């Protein structure tokens, strides 16, 4: 059964439409950060979903707007640049 939302990759019955974009291994292999786009309605309002998980703990899921995602992206790039300079 495929979803009526063309970009949704969920197959079974679901209330959140999701397209998985990336899963990145972090923390020297001890965790994963996932990035998806999601919609909790009929696909009209699409947000970015960040999922952070590590062994033996429940994942943390944060849903943010596209504007907020751009801000997070800029902050991550800035932090990475500063960390490179300090290291």
N, CA, C and O atoms as a Tinker XYZ file with bonds, in Angstrom:
   348  protein
     1  N      0.848000   -1.180000    0.000000    73     2
     2  CA     0.000000    0.000000    0.000000    64     1     3
     3  C      0.894000    1.244000    0.000000    63     2     4     5
     4  O      1.649000    1.468000    0.946000    81     3
     5  N      0.808000    2.036000   -1.041000    73     3     6
     6  CA     1.604000    3.251000   -1.061000    64     5     7
     7  C      0.728000    4.438000   -0.663000    63     6     8     9
     8  O     -0.498000    4.382000   -0.765000    81     7
     9  N      1.365000    5.490000   -0.216000    73     7    10
    10  CA     0.670000    6.665000    0.287000    64     9    11
    11  C      0.201000    7.560000   -0.860000    63    10    12    13
    12  O      0.822000    7.605000   -1.921000    81    11
    13  N     -0.889000    8.259000   -0.633000    73    11    14
    14  CA    -1.401000    9.192000   -1.639000    64    13    15
    15  C     -0.537000   10.446000   -1.749000    63    14    16    17
    16  O     -0.623000   11.166000   -2.745000    81    15
    17  N      0.296000   10.719000   -0.741000    73    15    18
    18  CA     1.259000   11.823000   -0.802000    64    17    19
    19  C      2.456000   11.293000   -1.596000    63    18    20    21
    20  O      3.142000   10.375000   -1.147000    81    19
    21  N      2.704000   11.863000   -2.759000    73    19    22
    22  CA     3.680000   11.282000   -3.686000    64    21    23
    23  C      5.089000   11.192000   -3.110000    63    22    24    25
    24  O      5.829000   10.272000   -3.460000    81    23
    25  N      5.483000   12.120000   -2.238000    73    23    26
    26  CA     6.844000   12.091000   -1.708000    64    25    27
    27  C      6.987000   11.233000   -0.459000    63    26    28    29
    28  O      8.106000   10.982000   -0.012000    81    27
    29  N      5.879000   10.779000    0.111000    73    27    30
    30  CA     5.904000    9.998000    1.351000    64    29    31
    31  C      6.438000    8.584000    1.087000    63    30    32    33
    32  O      6.026000    7.921000    0.135000    81    31
    33  N      7.351000    8.142000    1.936000    73    31    34
    34  CA     7.952000    6.819000    1.800000    64    33    35
    35  C      7.392000    5.793000    2.783000    63    34    36    37
    36  O      7.883000    4.665000    2.839000    81    35
    37  N      6.388000    6.160000    3.548000    73    35    38
    38  CA     5.767000    5.215000    4.480000    64    37    39
    39  C      4.849000    4.283000    3.696000    63    38    40    41
    40  O      4.118000    4.725000    2.810000    81    39
    41  N      4.888000    2.996000    4.024000    73    39    42
    42  CA     4.087000    2.022000    3.295000    64    41    43
    43  C      2.834000    1.587000    4.039000    63    42    44    45
    44  O      1.761000    1.494000    3.442000    81    43
    45  N      2.954000    1.324000    5.314000    73    43    46
    46  CA     1.806000    0.842000    6.078000    64    45    47
    47  C      0.905000    2.015000    6.466000    63    46    48    49
    48  O      1.190000    3.163000    6.124000    81    47
    49  N     -0.167000    1.723000    7.172000    73    47    50
    50  CA    -1.068000    2.779000    7.628000    64    49    51
    51  C     -0.300000    3.746000    8.531000    63    50    52    53
    52  O      0.435000    3.317000    9.421000    81    51
    53  N     -0.474000    5.055000    8.300000    73    51    54
    54  CA     0.296000    6.035000    9.057000    64    53    55
    55  C     -0.435000    7.372000    9.118000    63    54    56    57
    56  O     -1.274000    7.681000    8.273000    81    55
    57  N     -0.098000    8.149000   10.133000    73    55    58
    58  CA    -0.678000    9.485000   10.284000    64    57    59
    59  C      0.347000   10.578000   10.023000    63    58    60    61
    60  O     -0.020000   11.730000    9.793000    81    59
    61  N      1.617000   10.231000   10.057000    73    59    62
    62  CA     2.682000   11.180000    9.730000    64    61    63
    63  C      3.315000   10.747000    8.417000    63    62    64    65
    64  O      3.791000    9.619000    8.286000    81    63
    65  N      3.315000   11.644000    7.457000    73    63    66
    66  CA     3.942000   11.377000    6.163000    64    65    67
    67  C      5.415000   11.739000    6.280000    63    66    68    69
    68  O      5.761000   12.791000    6.817000    81    67
    69  N      6.284000   10.865000    5.777000    73    67    70
    70  CA     7.715000   11.049000    6.008000    64    69    71
    71  C      8.517000   10.626000    4.781000    63    70    72    73
    72  O      8.224000    9.621000    4.133000    81    71
    73  N      9.535000   11.426000    4.487000    73    71    74
    74  CA    10.533000   11.049000    3.488000    64    73    75
    75  C     11.886000   11.119000    4.173000    63    74    76    77
    76  O     12.299000   12.169000    4.665000    81    75
    77  N     12.566000    9.981000    4.194000    73    75    78
    78  CA    13.867000    9.880000    4.845000    64    77    79
    79  C     14.932000   10.447000    3.906000    63    78    80    81
    80  O     15.027000   10.028000    2.752000    81    79
    81  N     15.725000   11.388000    4.389000    73    79    82
    82  CA    16.737000   12.017000    3.555000    64    81    83
    83  C     18.150000   11.559000    3.883000    63    82    84    85
    84  O     18.950000   11.322000    2.978000    81    83
    85  N     18.464000   11.431000    5.166000    73    83    86
    86  CA    19.830000   11.083000    5.535000    64    85    87
    87  C     19.888000   10.507000    6.937000    63    86    88    89
    88  O     19.134000   10.908000    7.823000    81    87
    89  N     20.792000    9.563000    7.122000    73    87    90
    90  CA    21.136000    9.053000    8.453000    64    89    91
    91  C     22.646000    9.121000    8.565000    63    90    92    93
    92  O     23.365000    8.533000    7.757000    81    91
    93  N     23.123000    9.839000    9.567000    73    91    94
    94  CA    24.557000   10.059000    9.736000    64    93    95
    95  C     25.039000    9.420000   11.027000    63    94    96    97
    96  O     24.471000    9.658000   12.093000    81    95
    97  N     26.077000    8.616000   10.932000    73    95    98
    98  CA    26.681000    8.015000   12.118000    64    97    99
    99  C     27.543000    9.089000   12.788000    63    98   100   101
   100  O     28.364000    9.731000   12.133000    81    99
   101  N     27.351000    9.278000   14.086000    73    99   102
   102  CA    28.043000   10.325000   14.843000    64   101   103
   103  C     28.627000    9.744000   16.131000    63   102   104   105
   104  O     28.409000    8.576000   16.452000    81   103
   105  N     29.355000   10.556000   16.844000    73   103   106
   106  CA    29.918000   10.194000   18.160000    64   105   107
   107  C     30.756000    8.914000   18.090000    63   106   108   109
   108  O     30.588000    7.994000   18.890000    81   107
   109  N     31.650000    8.886000   17.125000    73   107   110
   110  CA    32.531000    7.728000   16.942000    64   109   111
   111  C     31.751000    6.415000   16.855000    63   110   112   113
   112  O     32.158000    5.395000   17.412000    81   111
   113  N     30.624000    6.463000   16.145000    73   111   114
   114  CA    29.825000    5.264000   15.934000    64   113   115
   115  C     28.834000    4.941000   17.031000    63   114   116   117
   116  O     28.166000    3.909000   16.963000    81   115
   117  N     28.716000    5.783000   18.034000    73   115   118
   118  CA    27.817000    5.508000   19.162000    64   117   119
   119  C     26.422000    6.082000   18.973000    63   118   120   121
   120  O     25.539000    5.823000   19.791000    81   119
   121  N     26.198000    6.864000   17.904000    73   119   122
   122  CA    24.884000    7.466000   17.700000    64   121   123
   123  C     24.579000    7.690000   16.238000    63   122   124   125
   124  O     25.441000    7.536000   15.373000    81   123
   125  N     23.351000    8.053000   15.980000    73   123   126
   126  CA    22.885000    8.342000   14.621000    64   125   127
   127  C     22.035000    9.602000   14.672000    63   126   128   129
   128  O     21.237000    9.786000   15.590000    81   127
   129  N     22.211000   10.465000   13.683000    73   127   130
   130  CA    21.336000   11.617000   13.487000    64   129   131
   131  C     20.651000   11.424000   12.150000    63   130   132   133
   132  O     21.306000   11.273000   11.119000    81   131
   133  N     19.325000   11.429000   12.176000    73   131   134
   134  CA    18.541000   11.275000   10.963000    64   133   135
   135  C     17.865000   12.580000   10.580000    63   134   136   137
   136  O     17.481000   13.371000   11.440000    81   135
   137  N     17.726000   12.795000    9.279000    73   135   138
   138  CA    17.063000   13.988000    8.765000    64   137   139
   139  C     15.969000   13.532000    7.799000    63   138   140   141
   140  O     16.219000   12.758000    6.875000    81   139
   141  N     14.761000   14.026000    8.032000    73   139   142
   142  CA    13.614000   13.682000    7.188000    64   141   143
   143  C     12.765000   14.925000    6.953000    63   142   144   145
   144  O     12.902000   15.928000    7.653000    81   143
   145  N     11.890000   14.845000    5.959000    73   143   146
   146  CA    10.823000   15.836000    5.867000    64   145   147
   147  C      9.538000   15.123000    6.259000    63   146   148   149
   148  O      9.341000   13.953000    5.931000    81   147
   149  N      8.663000   15.839000    6.964000    73   147   150
   150  CA     7.444000   15.225000    7.490000    64   149   151
   151  C      6.258000   16.169000    7.356000    63   150   152   153
   152  O      6.404000   17.388000    7.266000    81   151
   153  N      5.090000   15.563000    7.348000    73   151   154
   154  CA     3.844000   16.313000    7.379000    64   153   155
   155  C      2.850000   15.534000    8.216000    63   154   156   157
   156  O      2.689000   14.326000    8.036000    81   155
   157  N      2.183000   16.219000    9.129000    73   155   158
   158  CA     1.188000   15.561000    9.972000    64   157   159
   159  C     -0.221000   15.789000    9.450000    63   158   160   161
   160  O     -1.194000   15.331000   10.050000    81   159
   161  N     -0.330000   16.496000    8.334000    73   159   162
   162  CA    -1.651000   16.699000    7.744000    64   161   163
   163  C     -1.684000   16.013000    6.384000    63   162   164   165
   164  O     -1.190000   14.893000    6.253000    81   163
   165  N     -2.235000   16.637000    5.404000    73   163   166
   166  CA    -2.348000   16.032000    4.076000    64   165   167
   167  C     -1.234000   16.484000    3.147000    63   166   168   169
   168  O     -1.427000   16.546000    1.933000    81   167
   169  N     -0.082000   16.799000    3.697000    73   167   170
   170  CA     1.063000   17.175000    2.890000    64   169   171
   171  C      1.166000   18.655000    2.608000    63   170   172   173
   172  O      2.093000   19.090000    1.924000    81   171
   173  N      0.217000   19.455000    3.131000    73   171   174
   174  CA     0.246000   20.890000    2.858000    64   173   175
   175  C      1.342000   21.602000    3.637000    63   174   176   177
   176  O      2.025000   22.464000    3.084000    81   175
   177  N      1.524000   21.264000    4.898000    73   175   178
   178  CA     2.543000   21.878000    5.742000    64   177   179
   179  C      3.638000   20.844000    5.975000    63   178   180   181
   180  O      3.427000   19.848000    6.668000    81   179
   181  N      4.799000   21.086000    5.396000    73   179   182
   182  CA     5.911000   20.143000    5.492000    64   181   183
   183  C      6.991000   20.745000    6.387000    63   182   184   185
   184  O      7.386000   21.897000    6.207000    81   183
   185  N      7.457000   19.968000    7.340000    73   183   186
   186  CA     8.500000   20.391000    8.267000    64   185   187
   187  C      9.716000   19.487000    8.137000    63   186   188   189
   188  O      9.683000   18.474000    7.438000    81   187
   189  N     10.769000   19.862000    8.809000    73   187   190
   190  CA    11.985000   19.064000    8.877000    64   189   191
   191  C     11.984000   18.334000   10.215000    63   190   192   193
   192  O     11.649000   18.912000   11.249000    81   191
   193  N     12.356000   17.077000   10.186000    73   191   194
   194  CA    12.423000   16.274000   11.403000    64   193   195
   195  C     13.865000   15.824000   11.621000    63   194   196   197
   196  O     14.484000   15.242000   10.730000    81   195
   197  N     14.390000   16.097000   12.806000    73   195   198
   198  CA    15.706000   15.628000   13.203000    64   197   199
   199  C     15.516000   14.550000   14.257000    63   198   200   201
   200  O     14.774000   14.738000   15.220000    81   199
   201  N     16.181000   13.431000   14.074000    73   199   202
   202  CA    16.106000   12.336000   15.037000    64   201   203
   203  C     17.515000   12.008000   15.494000    63   202   204   205
   204  O     18.384000   11.695000   14.681000    81   203
   205  N     17.735000   12.080000   16.791000    73   203   206
   206  CA    19.030000   11.711000   17.358000    64   205   207
   207  C     18.832000   10.481000   18.225000    63   206   208   209
   208  O     17.950000   10.445000   19.083000    81   207
   209  N     19.663000    9.474000   17.991000    73   207   210
   210  CA    19.542000    8.267000   18.796000    64   209   211
   211  C     20.931000    7.741000   19.137000    63   210   212   213
   212  O     21.899000    7.925000   18.400000    81   211
   213  N     20.980000    7.089000   20.266000    73   211   214
   214  CA    22.205000    6.449000   20.739000    64   213   215
   215  C     21.815000    5.118000   21.351000    63   214   216   217
   216  O     20.648000    4.873000   21.656000    81   215
   217  N     22.785000    4.285000   21.522000    73   215   218
   218  CA    22.511000    2.966000   22.108000    64   217   219
   219  C     21.916000    3.099000   23.512000    63   218   220   221
   220  O     22.320000    3.957000   24.297000    81   219
   221  N     20.966000    2.246000   23.800000    73   219   222
   222  CA    20.373000    2.090000   25.130000    64   221   223
   223  C     19.522000    3.264000   25.604000    63   222   224   225
   224  O     19.145000    3.314000   26.775000    81   223
   225  N     19.212000    4.212000   24.714000    73   223   226
   226  CA    18.320000    5.310000   25.095000    64   225   227
   227  C     17.288000    5.512000   23.985000    63   226   228   229
   228  O     17.530000    5.179000   22.825000    81   227
   229  N     16.144000    6.060000   24.358000    73   227   230
   230  CA    15.115000    6.350000   23.380000    64   229   231
   231  C     15.561000    7.490000   22.471000    63   230   232   233
   232  O     16.257000    8.402000   22.919000    81   231
   233  N     15.167000    7.448000   21.196000    73   231   234
   234  CA    15.541000    8.548000   20.299000    64   233   235
   235  C     14.842000    9.849000   20.685000    63   234   236   237
   236  O     13.764000    9.845000   21.279000    81   235
   237  N     15.479000   10.949000   20.335000    73   235   238
   238  CA    14.906000   12.276000   20.532000    64   237   239
   239  C     14.538000   12.803000   19.157000    63   238   240   241
   240  O     15.375000   12.849000   18.256000    81   239
   241  N     13.279000   13.201000   18.999000    73   239   242
   242  CA    12.790000   13.680000   17.711000    64   241   243
   243  C     12.376000   15.134000   17.861000    63   242   244   245
   244  O     11.624000   15.484000   18.771000    81   243
   245  N     12.870000   15.976000   16.967000    73   243   246
   246  CA    12.553000   17.400000   16.980000    64   245   247
   247  C     12.013000   17.763000   15.604000    63   246   248   249
   248  O     12.674000   17.529000   14.592000    81   247
   249  N     10.814000   18.335000   15.564000    73   247   250
   250  CA    10.230000   18.790000   14.315000    64   249   251
   251  C     10.350000   20.311000   14.252000    63   250   252   253
   252  O      9.904000   21.010000   15.162000    81   251
   253  N     10.958000   20.824000   13.169000    73   251   254
   254  CA    11.194000   22.256000   13.034000    64   253   255
   255  C     10.743000   22.723000   11.649000    63   254   256   257
   256  O     10.616000   21.921000   10.723000    81   255
   257  N     10.507000   24.007000   11.521000    73   255   258
   258  CA    10.125000   24.569000   10.228000    64   257   259
   259  C     11.350000   24.624000    9.320000    63   258   260   261
   260  O     12.484000   24.462000    9.773000    81   259
   261  N     11.106000   24.852000    8.042000    73   259   262
   262  CA    12.226000   24.953000    7.100000    64   261   263
   263  C     13.114000   26.146000    7.442000    63   262   264   265
   264  O     14.335000   26.058000    7.307000    81   263
   265  N     12.530000   27.251000    7.878000    73   263   266
   266  CA    13.328000   28.421000    8.274000    64   265   267
   267  C     14.195000   28.094000    9.481000    63   266   268   269
   268  O     15.366000   28.472000    9.530000    81   267
   269  N     13.624000   27.394000   10.455000    73   267   270
   270  CA    14.400000   26.990000   11.626000    64   269   271
   271  C     15.518000   26.035000   11.221000    63   270   272   273
   272  O     16.620000   26.107000   11.766000    81   271
   273  N     15.247000   25.146000   10.274000    73   271   274
   274  CA    16.259000   24.200000    9.806000    64   273   275
   275  C     17.434000   24.936000    9.166000    63   274   276   277
   276  O     18.588000   24.559000    9.367000    81   275
   277  N     17.145000   25.981000    8.398000    73   275   278
   278  CA    18.226000   26.777000    7.809000    64   277   279
   279  C     19.066000   27.434000    8.910000    63   278   280   281
   280  O     20.290000   27.494000    8.799000    81   279
   281  N     18.420000   27.922000    9.961000    73   279   282
   282  CA    19.144000   28.508000   11.089000    64   281   283
   283  C     20.011000   27.481000   11.796000    63   282   284   285
   284  O     21.153000   27.775000   12.151000    81   283
   285  N     19.486000   26.284000   12.004000    73   283   286
   286  CA    20.261000   25.213000   12.622000    64   285   287
   287  C     21.452000   24.867000   11.731000    63   286   288   289
   288  O     22.561000   24.661000   12.225000    81   287
   289  N     21.225000   24.803000   10.430000    73   287   290
   290  CA    22.313000   24.498000    9.499000    64   289   291
   291  C     23.424000   25.532000    9.573000    63   290   292   293
   292  O     24.603000   25.180000    9.608000    81   291
   293  N     23.050000   26.815000    9.598000    73   291   294
   294  CA    24.055000   27.880000    9.715000    64   293   295
   295  C     24.817000   27.768000   11.040000    63   294   296   297
   296  O     26.036000   27.932000   11.078000    81   295
   297  N     24.088000   27.490000   12.122000    73   295   298
   298  CA    24.732000   27.366000   13.434000    64   297   299
   299  C     25.693000   26.175000   13.463000    63   298   300   301
   300  O     26.773000   26.271000   14.046000    81   299
   301  N     25.320000   25.072000   12.851000    73   299   302
   302  CA    26.200000   23.907000   12.808000    64   301   303
   303  C     27.463000   24.201000   12.005000    63   302   304   305
   304  O     28.561000   23.816000   12.407000    81   303
   305  N     27.309000   24.878000   10.876000    73   303   306
   306  CA    28.483000   25.241000   10.070000    64   305   307
   307  C     29.411000   26.180000   10.834000    63   306   308   309
   308  O     30.631000   26.027000   10.783000    81   307
   309  N     28.839000   27.144000   11.537000    73   307   310
   310  CA    29.635000   28.074000   12.348000    64   309   311
   311  C     30.365000   27.326000   13.461000    63   310   312   313
   312  O     31.553000   27.550000   13.692000    81   311
   313  N     29.653000   26.442000   14.143000    73   311   314
   314  CA    30.276000   25.678000   15.229000    64   313   315
   315  C     31.385000   24.767000   14.693000    63   314   316   317
   316  O     32.438000   24.637000   15.318000    81   315
   317  N     31.153000   24.143000   13.550000    73   315   318
   318  CA    32.182000   23.282000   12.966000    64   317   319
   319  C     33.419000   24.092000   12.592000    63   318   320   321
   320  O     34.547000   23.652000   12.815000    81   319
   321  N     33.205000   25.277000   12.024000    73   319   322
   322  CA    34.333000   26.147000   11.667000    64   321   323
   323  C     35.137000   26.552000   12.888000    63   322   324   325
   324  O     36.367000   26.536000   12.866000    81   323
   325  N     34.440000   26.912000   13.946000    73   323   326
   326  CA    35.143000   27.309000   15.175000    64   325   327
   327  C     35.867000   26.126000   15.811000    63   326   328   329
   328  O     36.976000   26.270000   16.326000    81   327
   329  N     35.229000   24.954000   15.770000    73   327   330
   330  CA    35.868000   23.761000   16.340000    64   329   331
   331  C     37.136000   23.407000   15.557000    63   330   332   333
   332  O     38.134000   22.989000   16.145000    81   331
   333  N     37.097000   23.574000   14.229000    73   331   334
   334  CA    38.274000   23.305000   13.411000    64   333   335
   335  C     39.417000   24.248000   13.769000    63   334   336   337
   336  O     40.577000   23.837000   13.807000    81   335
   337  N     39.091000   25.505000   14.032000    73   335   338
   338  CA    40.118000   26.497000   14.381000    64   337   339
   339  C     40.733000   26.201000   15.747000    63   338   340   341
   340  O     41.932000   26.402000   15.943000    81   339
   341  N     39.920000   25.724000   16.691000    73   339   342
   342  CA    40.388000   25.468000   18.049000    64   341   343
   343  C     41.185000   24.154000   18.120000    63   342   344   345
   344  O     42.081000   24.001000   18.950000    81   343
   345  N     40.838000   23.214000   17.234000    73   343   346
   346  CA    41.462000   21.889000   17.265000    64   345   347
   347  C     42.768000   21.884000   16.607000    63   346   348
   348  O     43.425000   20.845000   16.547000    81   347
